[in-house]
């Protein structure tokens, strides 16, 4: 029973997608814990980016490469010999997946297969977490919480590609990694918010940009219900899952990492909560005939609680408050590294479950 900080100290950790929003937060957390991190990703696709503001390039092994390049993925993993591996690299946007389906499937499906295939040659102990999404489920919008045993599916290229990646991970685990040195689990989470996200077509960065401009937030899907959670919540789950895999706990399986039930709120609720901390207003910009996006999605986290003893820490109001605080602090001149580490420390102090 040791704190999560000690689990990763001086350990070699390979992270794909480290230049993205979640990947940069995870990398910062790992570095804070004393891990030796090798990142594998394309250059950041936003300006500014959390990766650049944190100065991560000079604080880790930063490899610019495409997850769709099988030979490059294999060489990177086998040369680095990681103790832990987190696969986050993805094309993460639903609406972009409609415009670029081939890119989406190539990145999300075959990129994952390239990582899994490379792991077949690993000859040392390695704990692996493959990150998919809450949108992997065949969403019937029934209102009930989806459990890990429910059927997978997807109405759009993004959702279906992540479901395919999830299925491929399970297939590789059962076919090649049942009793070997490599232990693989799959983590399903989504709709994370937090400071440092500047992606286009995501509600929080869109809202922050709008409030810094005209002060009017256009909301295209205000009645959609999502399981909102702070980015540190699922990341804490990924770290805990990897640590338990490494300590021999029987958890090479799939796990949902979602918020408490009271954080399942509409997009309108989220924007209204942001406006409690920032002056402005929002307008309904929904369009008839718009591209399909799920309107209702809830996750069951009973399995993560039962097997991993993981549970969410920050409720809906705290999650939004921490997110707005981050942007206000950085825009006021605070060091990005300082505010990120402050929030990581605040979260860790409250997260008693972060003991593998």
Helices and strands as residue ranges (DSSP letters): H 4-8, E 12-16, H 21-32, E 36-41, H 50-53, G 56-58, E 61-64, H 70-80, E 84-87, H 94-99, H 101-105, I 106-110, H 111-119, E 126-131, G 134-136, H 157-176, E 182-188, E 192-193, H 203-212, E 216-219, E 225-227, E 229-230, H 231-246, E 254-256, G 261-263, E 264-266, H 267-274, E 281-284, H 302-303, I 304-308, H 316-331, H 336-350
